[in-house]
Amino acid sequence: MDCDGLLCRFRVRVTPKAKKASVGGVHDGALKVSVHAVPENGKANRAVVASLAKWFGISKSRLAIVSGDTSRQKTVEVQFASDAELQSAMERLRAAAE
């Protein structure tokens, strides 16, 4: 995760059309995100944002996919509200990588 203050960016590896939606694990240095949605008309991207927002416990409006709209590899940007929220997110990411 690359952070500038409370604004952070990290990579995700998306698996669309998954049987089980989940967030966790690492693939090639990126957080793995599996979603039920199909990769057409932005459905999978919206599902990724919703899944990550729920996982971090923040609103969807504070998350954005900044690159990789049509790729499985995406860069996500998150605006955290406080240092405590950022630290909680870092702990979640570390735990997911184990």
N, C-alpha and C positions, 0 to 999 in steps of 0.2 A: 504494500500500500504506500503510495506516495502522497504526502500531505503538505499543504501550505496553509498553516493555521487550522481552521476547522473544515476546510475544503479538501477532500481526499479523492484520489483516483486509484482504481485497481482493475486488473483484468479478470474477466470471467470466461469460462468455457461453457457454452450452452448446448444442452441436448433437448431439442424440440421433440414433440410427439412421444414423450416418455410415458411409460406405464405408471410410474410413481414420481410425483413432483417432489423435488428436494433441493436443499442447498447444503453443500458440504463436500469436503474432499478437495484434492488439488490435482489438476491435470496440466502438465507443462508449465507450472508456476502460476496457473490461473485457478481461481475458485470455481468449482463445478456447480452449475445450476441446471437442474432438469425441470422441464415444464411440460404440461399436457398439450399446450397449444401448438398448432401447426405453424410453420414458418412462412406464412403468407399474409400480405397486407398489414404487417406489423403486429400480428396477434402474439407471436412468440416474444417479441421485444416487450410488449405491454405486460405479458405474463412474467417475464424476467424482472421487470421493475417492481411489479406487485409482490413477487416472491421475496425479493431482496428487502423491500420496505418492511414487509411483515417480519422477516428474519431479524433485521436490525431494530425493529420496533419504532420505526419512524414513518412519516407520511410519504406517499409516493411522489409528491411534488418536490421533495428534497433529493430525489434520485434522477439521474439522466444517463442515457447511453450516449457517449460522446464520440465513439467511433466503432465501426464494425456492424453497422445496421443490418447488413445482409450476410454477415459471417458468423460462424460459431464462436469465434474469438471476438470479444467485445471489450471496450474500455468503459467503465462505469464511473461516474462522478457523483459523490455524495456530499451534501452540505450538512454537517453536524451542528447542533444547537449549542453544545457545551463541551468542555474538556471531558467531563464525566461520560457523556454519550460517546465521544470519540474513543475513550479508553475501553468502554464496554464493547464497542465494535471491534477494536483491535484484539481484544480477548477472544471474541467469537471467531474471528478470522484465524487466530493462532490455533484454537481448538479444532477448527474445521480442517486445518492442514495436517493434523495428527492422525 
